[in-house]
Protein backbone atom coordinates (compact mmCIF):
# COMPACT_ATOMS: atom_id res chain seq x y z
CA UNK A 1 0.00 0.00 0.00
CA UNK A 2 2.87 2.38 0.72
CA UNK A 3 4.24 2.42 -2.86
CA UNK A 4 0.99 3.58 -4.53
CA UNK A 5 0.59 6.21 -1.80
CA UNK A 6 4.10 7.53 -2.51
CA UNK A 7 3.34 7.61 -6.23
CA UNK A 8 0.09 9.44 -5.52
CA UNK A 9 1.89 11.99 -3.34
CA UNK A 10 4.52 12.59 -6.05
CA UNK A 11 1.80 13.03 -8.66
CA UNK A 12 -0.10 15.46 -6.47
CA UNK A 13 3.08 17.45 -5.82
CA UNK A 14 3.86 17.57 -9.53
CA UNK A 15 0.34 18.76 -10.30
CA UNK A 16 0.59 21.47 -7.65
CA UNK A 17 3.94 22.60 -9.04
CA UNK A 18 2.48 22.75 -12.54
CA UNK A 19 -0.46 24.85 -11.33
CA UNK A 20 1.97 27.28 -9.70
CA UNK A 21 3.69 27.77 -13.05
CA UNK A 22 0.48 28.44 -14.98
CA UNK A 23 -0.31 32.08 -15.81
CA UNK A 24 -3.07 33.77 -13.82
CA UNK A 25 -5.36 33.64 -16.84
CA UNK A 26 -5.31 29.84 -16.62
CA UNK A 27 -6.69 29.94 -13.08
CA UNK A 28 -10.42 30.57 -12.82
CA UNK A 29 -11.37 33.85 -11.15
CA UNK A 30 -14.76 34.94 -9.94
CA UNK A 31 -16.26 37.68 -12.11
CA UNK A 32 -17.50 40.70 -10.15
CA UNK A 33 -19.24 43.79 -11.50
CA UNK A 34 -18.35 46.74 -9.27
CA UNK A 35 -20.58 49.78 -9.71
CA UNK A 36 -19.12 53.26 -9.22
CA UNK A 37 -21.19 56.47 -9.10
CA UNK A 38 -19.26 58.16 -11.94
CA UNK A 39 -16.70 57.13 -14.58
CA UNK A 40 -14.01 55.01 -12.88
CA UNK A 41 -11.29 57.00 -14.63
CA UNK A 42 -11.70 59.87 -12.13
CA UNK A 43 -8.91 60.33 -9.53
CA UNK A 44 -11.52 60.08 -6.77
CA UNK A 45 -11.62 56.35 -7.47
CA UNK A 46 -7.89 55.84 -7.04
CA UNK A 47 -8.22 53.22 -4.26
CA UNK A 48 -10.23 50.99 -6.61
CA UNK A 49 -8.11 51.60 -9.71
CA UNK A 50 -4.83 51.17 -7.80
CA UNK A 51 -6.13 47.98 -6.17
CA UNK A 52 -6.90 46.56 -9.59
CA UNK A 53 -3.68 47.79 -11.22
CA UNK A 54 -1.52 46.46 -8.37
CA UNK A 55 -3.17 43.04 -8.55
CA UNK A 56 -4.99 42.96 -5.22
CA UNK A 57 -8.30 41.81 -6.69
CA UNK A 58 -6.49 39.24 -8.82
CA UNK A 59 -4.66 37.93 -5.77
CA UNK A 60 -8.03 37.43 -4.07
CA UNK A 61 -9.24 35.39 -7.05
CA UNK A 62 -11.51 38.13 -8.37
CA UNK A 63 -11.92 39.47 -11.89
CA UNK A 64 -13.36 42.93 -11.15
CA UNK A 65 -14.99 45.05 -13.83
CA UNK A 66 -15.92 48.65 -12.97
CA UNK A 67 -19.15 50.05 -14.41
CA UNK A 68 -20.33 53.66 -14.04
CA UNK A 69 -23.82 54.26 -12.70
CA UNK A 70 -25.71 57.56 -12.51
CA UNK A 71 -24.62 58.68 -9.06
CA UNK A 72 -24.48 57.04 -5.66
CA UNK A 73 -28.24 56.69 -5.24
CA UNK A 74 -28.42 54.81 -8.55
CA UNK A 75 -25.56 52.56 -7.37
CA UNK A 76 -27.52 51.77 -4.22
CA UNK A 77 -30.73 51.04 -6.13
CA UNK A 78 -28.93 48.73 -8.57
CA UNK A 79 -27.31 46.82 -5.71
CA UNK A 80 -30.57 46.65 -3.80
CA UNK A 81 -32.24 45.21 -6.90
CA UNK A 82 -29.58 42.51 -7.22
CA UNK A 83 -28.03 43.87 -10.43
CA UNK A 84 -24.58 44.04 -8.79
CA UNK A 85 -23.13 42.70 -5.59
CA UNK A 86 -21.11 45.76 -4.59
CA UNK A 87 -20.67 49.42 -5.40
CA UNK A 88 -19.27 52.77 -4.36
CA UNK A 89 -21.08 55.85 -3.07
CA UNK A 90 -20.79 58.32 -0.21
CA UNK A 91 -21.15 57.00 3.32
CA UNK A 92 -24.34 59.08 3.66
CA UNK A 93 -26.10 57.22 0.84
CA UNK A 94 -27.64 54.36 2.90
CA UNK A 95 -29.37 57.01 5.05
CA UNK A 96 -31.12 58.38 1.97
CA UNK A 97 -32.02 55.14 0.19
CA UNK A 98 -32.78 52.94 3.18
CA UNK A 99 -35.51 55.37 4.21
CA UNK A 100 -37.07 54.62 0.81
CA UNK A 101 -36.91 50.86 1.22
CA UNK A 102 -33.65 50.07 -0.62
CA UNK A 103 -31.96 47.25 1.39
CA UNK A 104 -28.29 48.30 1.29
CA UNK A 105 -25.66 49.08 3.91
CA UNK A 106 -22.19 50.53 3.99
CA UNK A 107 -19.58 47.82 4.58
CA UNK A 108 -16.56 50.17 4.69
CA UNK A 109 -15.87 53.90 4.57
CA UNK A 110 -12.69 55.08 2.88
CA UNK A 111 -11.48 57.58 5.42
CA UNK A 112 -12.30 59.28 8.69
CA UNK A 113 -12.74 62.71 7.10
CA UNK A 114 -15.32 64.29 4.83
CA UNK A 115 -15.19 63.98 1.06
CA UNK A 116 -16.66 67.50 0.77
CA UNK A 117 -14.32 70.47 1.04
CA UNK A 118 -15.09 74.18 0.89
CA UNK A 119 -12.55 76.09 -1.17
CA UNK A 120 -12.43 79.84 -1.78
CA UNK A 121 -10.45 82.30 -3.88
CA UNK A 122 -7.98 84.38 -1.90
CA UNK A 123 -9.33 87.52 -3.57
CA UNK A 124 -12.80 86.84 -2.13
CA UNK A 125 -11.72 87.48 1.45
CA UNK A 126 -13.45 84.27 2.52
CA UNK A 127 -11.27 82.66 5.17
CA UNK A 128 -13.87 80.83 7.24
CA UNK A 129 -17.39 79.53 6.75
CA UNK A 130 -19.02 82.60 8.35
CA UNK A 131 -17.39 84.77 5.67
CA UNK A 132 -19.63 83.14 3.06
CA UNK A 133 -22.55 85.36 4.12
CA UNK A 134 -23.65 87.42 1.14
CA UNK A 135 -21.26 85.60 -1.23
CA UNK A 136 -21.95 83.46 -4.30
CA UNK A 137 -20.60 79.93 -4.45
CA UNK A 138 -21.01 76.76 -6.50
CA UNK A 139 -22.01 73.15 -5.91
CA UNK A 140 -22.38 70.38 -8.47
CA UNK A 141 -26.14 70.03 -7.96
CA UNK A 142 -28.82 70.54 -5.33
CA UNK A 143 -29.35 66.76 -5.12
CA UNK A 144 -25.71 65.88 -4.45
CA UNK A 145 -24.33 64.94 -1.03
CA UNK A 146 -21.71 67.71 -1.33
CA UNK A 147 -24.62 70.18 -1.27
CA UNK A 148 -26.09 68.55 1.82
CA UNK A 149 -22.70 68.72 3.51
CA UNK A 150 -22.50 72.44 2.63
CA UNK A 151 -25.89 73.04 4.25
CA UNK A 152 -24.55 71.38 7.40
CA UNK A 153 -21.47 73.62 7.40
CA UNK A 154 -23.57 76.76 6.89
CA UNK A 155 -25.80 75.76 9.79
CA UNK A 156 -22.79 75.35 12.08
CA UNK A 157 -21.74 78.91 11.20
CA UNK A 158 -25.21 80.30 11.85
CA UNK A 159 -25.99 80.68 8.15
CA UNK A 160 -28.45 79.09 5.74
CA UNK A 161 -29.08 78.92 2.00
CA UNK A 162 -30.97 82.22 2.13
CA UNK A 163 -27.84 84.03 3.30
CA UNK A 164 -25.50 82.49 0.70
CA UNK A 165 -26.17 82.41 -3.05
CA UNK A 166 -25.50 78.79 -3.97
CA UNK A 167 -25.43 77.93 -7.70
CA UNK A 168 -25.71 74.39 -9.06
CA UNK A 169 -23.10 74.43 -11.84
CA UNK A 170 -22.48 70.82 -12.85
CA UNK A 171 -19.33 68.70 -12.43
CA UNK A 172 -17.18 71.02 -14.57
CA UNK A 173 -18.72 74.42 -13.90
CA UNK A 174 -18.48 73.90 -10.15
CA UNK A 175 -14.69 74.37 -10.26
CA UNK A 176 -14.32 76.33 -13.49
CA UNK A 177 -16.34 79.25 -12.10
CA UNK A 178 -14.17 79.21 -8.98
CA UNK A 179 -10.94 79.14 -10.99
CA UNK A 180 -12.16 82.04 -13.12
CA UNK A 181 -13.05 84.16 -10.11
CA UNK A 182 -16.76 84.25 -11.06
CA UNK A 183 -17.72 83.00 -7.61
CA UNK A 184 -16.14 83.34 -4.18
CA UNK A 185 -16.18 79.69 -3.15
CA UNK A 186 -17.09 76.10 -3.99
CA UNK A 187 -18.22 73.03 -2.08
CA UNK A 188 -16.72 70.00 -3.78
CA UNK A 189 -14.30 67.11 -3.76
CA UNK A 190 -10.48 67.22 -3.73
CA UNK A 191 -10.32 66.51 -7.47
CA UNK A 192 -12.10 69.79 -8.21
CA UNK A 193 -9.83 71.76 -5.89
CA UNK A 194 -6.81 70.56 -7.86
CA UNK A 195 -8.58 71.21 -11.17
CA UNK A 196 -9.29 74.81 -10.12
CA UNK A 197 -5.67 75.31 -9.11
CA UNK A 198 -4.40 73.73 -12.32
CA UNK A 199 -6.59 76.19 -14.24
CA UNK A 200 -4.85 79.09 -12.54
CA UNK A 201 -7.15 79.76 -9.61
CA UNK A 202 -5.56 81.12 -6.42
CA UNK A 203 -7.48 78.75 -4.15
CA UNK A 204 -7.31 77.89 -0.47
CA UNK A 205 -9.32 75.53 1.73
CA UNK A 206 -11.48 76.70 4.61
CA UNK A 207 -10.66 75.11 7.99
CA UNK A 208 -11.97 71.54 8.17
CA UNK A 209 -12.86 71.90 11.85
CA UNK A 210 -15.49 74.53 10.92
CA UNK A 211 -17.25 72.21 8.51
CA UNK A 212 -19.98 69.63 8.94
CA UNK A 213 -18.69 66.12 9.54
CA UNK A 214 -20.21 64.36 6.57
CA UNK A 215 -18.82 61.07 5.27
CA UNK A 216 -16.09 59.87 2.96
CA UNK A 217 -16.63 57.41 0.09
CA UNK A 218 -18.08 54.05 1.04
CA UNK A 219 -18.40 50.50 -0.20
CA UNK A 220 -22.05 49.42 -0.32
CA UNK A 221 -23.61 45.95 -0.42
CA UNK A 222 -27.13 44.58 -0.14
CA UNK A 223 -28.53 42.79 2.89
CA UNK A 224 -28.79 39.64 0.77
CA UNK A 225 -25.14 39.75 -0.32
CA UNK A 226 -24.00 40.38 3.25
CA UNK A 227 -25.92 37.31 4.41
CA UNK A 228 -25.14 34.97 1.50
CA UNK A 229 -21.71 36.03 0.15
CA UNK A 230 -19.71 37.31 3.12
CA UNK A 231 -16.39 35.85 1.95
CA UNK A 232 -16.64 37.56 -1.42
CA UNK A 233 -17.40 40.89 0.26
CA UNK A 234 -14.49 40.39 2.66
CA UNK A 235 -12.13 39.93 -0.29
CA UNK A 236 -13.49 43.02 -2.08
CA UNK A 237 -13.24 45.19 1.04
CA UNK A 238 -9.73 43.97 1.87
CA UNK A 239 -8.40 44.53 -1.65
CA UNK A 240 -9.96 48.01 -1.95
CA UNK A 241 -8.59 49.11 1.43
CA UNK A 242 -5.17 47.86 0.30
CA UNK A 243 -5.45 50.18 -2.70
CA UNK A 244 -6.43 53.05 -0.42
CA UNK A 245 -3.43 52.39 1.82
CA UNK A 246 -1.14 52.51 -1.22
CA UNK A 247 -2.49 55.95 -2.09
CA UNK A 248 -1.98 57.11 1.49
CA UNK A 249 1.52 55.67 1.87
CA UNK A 250 3.03 56.73 -1.46
CA UNK A 251 1.01 59.18 -3.59
CA UNK A 252 3.73 59.30 -6.27
CA UNK A 253 3.78 55.53 -6.75
CA UNK A 254 -0.03 55.47 -6.69
CA UNK A 255 -0.08 58.17 -9.38
CA UNK A 256 2.15 56.04 -11.60
CA UNK A 257 -0.10 53.03 -11.09
CA UNK A 258 -3.21 55.10 -11.79
CA UNK A 259 -1.72 56.61 -14.96
CA UNK A 260 -0.73 53.13 -16.15
CA UNK A 261 -4.34 52.01 -15.74
CA UNK A 262 -5.83 55.23 -17.15
CA UNK A 263 -3.57 56.34 -20.03
CA UNK A 264 -5.32 59.74 -20.29
CA UNK A 265 -3.41 60.69 -17.13
CA UNK A 266 0.03 59.78 -18.45
CA UNK A 267 2.10 62.94 -18.25
CA UNK A 268 -0.30 64.37 -15.66
CA UNK A 269 1.10 62.52 -12.67
CA UNK A 270 1.90 65.76 -10.81
CA UNK A 271 -1.79 66.69 -10.72
CA UNK A 272 -2.62 63.18 -9.55
CA UNK A 273 -0.08 63.43 -6.74
CA UNK A 274 -1.57 66.78 -5.65
CA UNK A 275 -5.03 65.22 -5.62
CA UNK A 276 -3.92 62.13 -3.71
CA UNK A 277 -2.13 64.30 -1.17
CA UNK A 278 -5.36 66.18 -0.48
CA UNK A 279 -7.15 62.89 0.08
CA UNK A 280 -4.27 61.69 2.25
CA UNK A 281 -4.36 64.82 4.40
CA UNK A 282 -8.07 65.59 4.66
CA UNK A 283 -10.18 62.53 3.75
CA UNK A 284 -8.44 59.21 4.42
CA UNK A 285 -6.94 59.70 7.94
CA UNK A 286 -8.70 59.46 11.27
CA UNK A 287 -9.81 55.83 11.49
CA UNK A 288 -8.57 53.54 14.28
CA UNK A 289 -8.98 50.70 11.78
CA UNK A 290 -8.78 51.41 8.08
CA UNK A 291 -12.28 51.40 6.61
CA UNK A 292 -14.06 51.40 9.98
CA UNK A 293 -17.49 53.09 10.01
CA UNK A 294 -18.08 55.48 12.92
CA UNK A 295 -21.65 54.85 14.14
CA UNK A 296 -21.85 58.12 16.07
CA UNK A 297 -20.81 60.12 13.02
CA UNK A 298 -23.37 58.27 10.92
CA UNK A 299 -26.05 59.05 13.51
CA UNK A 300 -25.14 62.75 13.51
CA UNK A 301 -25.47 62.87 9.71
CA UNK A 302 -28.84 61.11 9.83
CA UNK A 303 -30.07 63.49 12.55
CA UNK A 304 -29.14 66.44 10.34
CA UNK A 305 -30.84 64.93 7.30
CA UNK A 306 -34.01 64.47 9.35
CA UNK A 307 -33.89 68.03 10.67
CA UNK A 308 -33.47 69.40 7.13
CA UNK A 309 -36.20 67.20 5.65
CA UNK A 310 -33.74 65.39 3.35
CA UNK A 311 -35.17 62.15 4.73
CA UNK A 312 -38.53 61.82 6.44
CA UNK A 313 -37.86 58.97 8.84
CA UNK A 314 -34.94 57.62 10.82
CA UNK A 315 -33.49 54.20 10.07
CA UNK A 316 -32.05 52.11 12.93
CA UNK A 317 -28.28 52.55 12.80
CA UNK A 318 -27.55 48.83 12.62
CA UNK A 319 -29.48 48.73 9.33
CA UNK A 320 -27.23 51.38 7.78
CA UNK A 321 -23.83 49.71 8.13
CA UNK A 322 -21.74 46.77 9.24
CA UNK A 323 -18.07 46.67 10.18
CA UNK A 324 -17.78 42.89 10.00
CA UNK A 325 -15.79 42.88 6.74
CA UNK A 326 -13.46 45.68 7.79
CA UNK A 327 -12.59 43.84 10.98
CA UNK A 328 -12.18 40.58 9.11
CA UNK A 329 -9.92 42.30 6.57
CA UNK A 330 -7.56 43.47 9.28
N, C-alpha and C positions, 0 to 999 in steps of 0.2 A: 504493500500500500504506500510505502514511503516514496518509492521512485516516481509513480504517477503524480503524487502531490508535489514533489520537487519540480517535475516538468511543468505542472500547472502553475506553480509559483513563478518559474522562469518566464513562462509565456505571458502571465499577467504583468510581470515587470517590464517585459519587452513592449507590450501593448501600451502600458502607461508611459514609457519613454517615447514611443512613437507619437502618442497624443501630445506630449509636451513639445515635440518638434513641429507639430502642425501649425500653420498660420491661424490667427484668430478667426479668420473668415470661415475656417473649416469647423469651428466649434459653434454649436447652435447658441444663439443669444435670444433673449426674450424681447420682442418688439414692444416698444412703449411710445405712445403718442403723448407728448408733453405740451399742453397748451400754454401760451404766453399771451399777455394782454395786448401786445403790440408786436411789430416785427422783431424777431429775435436778434437781428443784426444791430440793435441799439446797445450802446455801452452799458445802459442800466442792467442789462441781462448778462453781464460779464461772468458772474458766478456760474451760470448754466453753460455758457459758451466755453469758458475755460475748463470746466469739469469735463465737457465732452472732448475738447481738443487735447487735454492732458490724459485722456484715457480712463477717467475714473468710472464712468458709466460702463465702458467696455469691461473693465476689471471686475465689475459687479455682475457681469453676464447680461448686460442690458444694451439693446440697440435703440437708442433714444432719438426720436425725430421731433423737432420743435415745429409747432404750427401756431400761427398768429390768430388770435380771436379778436373780437371787437370790444376790447376793454376787459377790466377785471370782473365786472358783473357778468359779462357774457361767458368768461372762463368758468365762473362758478356755476352758471346755469348749465353749461355743457357737461361739466363734471357731475353735477347733480342728476342729470338726465342719463348718465352712463355712457356718454359719447367719448369720454377720456377718463383715465384713472387719476390723473394728477395735473395740476396747473399752477400758474403763478398769478398773483394779484397783490393788492396791498393787504396788510394784516387786518385793516378795518372791514374788508369786504364781507366776511361771514356775518358781521353785525347787520349789514344791509340786506343780504339775500336770505339769511336764515329767518328773519322776521317775515319774509314773504314765502316761506315754506320750502326753500331750496336746501336740501340736506347735506351741506358741506361744512367742513371745519378747517381751520389752519392747523397744519402739522409741524410747521417750523416758521420762524420769522427771521429774516436775514439782517439782523442787527438790532441793537438796543436803542438806536436813535430814530428820528423821524426821517422819512424819505423827502418830505416837503421842507424846502428852505425858502426864506424870504430874502431876496437880494435887491439892492437899491443902487442907483447911480450916485457917485460921490457928489455930483453937482446938485442933486435934489435936496441935500441937507437932511436926508432921512438916515438917522443913525440908530434908532430904536423903533419898536413897533408903534409907540404912541405918536411918533413923528409922521405917521401915515395919515393922520387926520387932515382932510381937505385935499389929499393928493389923489392922483390917478395911478392905478396899477393894473397889471394883467394877471390872468389865470388862463389855463388851457380851456376850461369850460366850467359852467355852473353845476355840472353833474359829476365832476371829477373829485376824487378824494383830496387832491391838493387844495381845492376850493374850500372843502369842509374844514381842512386843517387851518386854512387862513382865517375862516370865521372864528375858530377856536382861539387863535392868536389875538385877533382883534378884541374878542370878548375879555381876554386876560388883561388887555391894555385899557379897558373901559371904552372901547370903540365898537361900532357895528357897521354893517354894510351901507347904512345911510350916511355915515360920516366919511367913508372912503369910496371913491369912484372905482369900482372893480369892473374891468372889461374882460369878457371871454374872447380870446384872440387866437385860439387854435394852437396846435403843437409847435408851429414855427413862429407865428406872430407873437406868442407869449414872450419869447426871448428877443426876437428881432426888434420889437418896439422898445424894449429896455435898452438894447445895445445902441439903438439910434437916438436915445434920449427923448423919445416921444412920451414916455411914461416915467414916473419916479421909481417904481419898484415892480417886482414880480414875485409871485408865489409859484415855485416850481421845483423840479428835481435837479440834482447836481449836474446832469448832462447839459441842461439848458443854461446853467450858470457858466459853464465852460464855453458853450457856444456863443453866449453874449460877449464874453471876454475875448474869444478868438475873433469876433467880428469888430473888435475895437472898443467895446464898451468899458468904461472905467467903473467896475462893479465891485461892491463889497457886500458881505453877508451881515444880516442883523443878528444880534446875539441869540444863540440857540436857547439859552435859559429863559428868554422872554416869550418863547413861542410854545404853542400848544403841543403837548406830547402825543402826537398821532403815531402811526405805526410805520415800520419799514416794510419792504416787500415780504411776501409770505408764500409758502407752498401750501396749496389747498388739496384736499381729497374728500371724497364722499364718505358718508357713514358706512355705506356698503363696502367700499374698498378697504376702509379701516378695519372692518370686522372680518372680511374674507381674504384680503391680500396684504396682511401686515408685513410680511418679509419683503415683498416687492417695494412697499413704501419705505421700509427701513433702508433699503439699498439706495433708493432715489434720494432720500433725505441726506444720507451719509455722503454720497457722491457730490451732491450740490453744495453741501457745507464745506467739503474739501476744496471745491472750486472757489468758494467765497474766501476761505482761509488763504488760498494762493494769492488772491487779489489784495488781501490785507497785508500779507507778509512781504510781497515783492511786486509792487505795482508795475515796475518796468518789465519784469518777466511776464506778468499777466498781460500787459499790453502787446508784447510780441506774440503770445499765444492767441490772443483775441484777433490780432491783425492777420495771423496765419489762417484762422478760421473764417474771417470776414475780410477778403482781399480789398474791399473798398477802403479799409482803414490802413492799408500798407502805405507807409510814408507819413502817417498821421499819428504815430505812436506817442508823440509828445502830448497831444491833446487827450489821448486815452489815459496817459499817466496822470495828467492833471485831474481828469474826471475820477479815476480810481482813488486818487489821494483824497479827494473830497468825500467820497464814500468811506474811505478808511478812517477819516478824521471825525466825520459827523454822523454817519449812518450805521456802520457796522459795529463799532465798539459798544461796550456797556452791558454785555450779557455774561453772567457767571458761567454759563455753558453755551457754547456757540449754537445758535438757533432756538434757544429756549424762549418760550412765550411767557410774558409777564401778565399774569391774570389780573392784577390790580390795574395795570395800565390799560388793558383791554376793557375792564369795567369802567374806567374813567372816560374812555372814548365812547362807549355805549351810552353812558349817562349823558354826555354832551349831545350825542345824536338824538336822544329822546327829548332833551330840553329844547333843541332846535327844530324838532319836528321832522328830522331826516328819516327817522324810523318811528313807528307809532306804538310799538310794544317792545318790552325788554325780553331778551332771550336768556335763559339760564346760562351762566358762563361756561359750565362744563359741556354745553352743546356747541360752543363756538370754537373750541380748540382742544388739542391733546398734545402733550409733550412726550408721549411714550416712544416715538421714533427718534426724537432728538436724544433722549437719554440712552436709548439702545445704541444709537450711532456712536456715542462717546465711548 
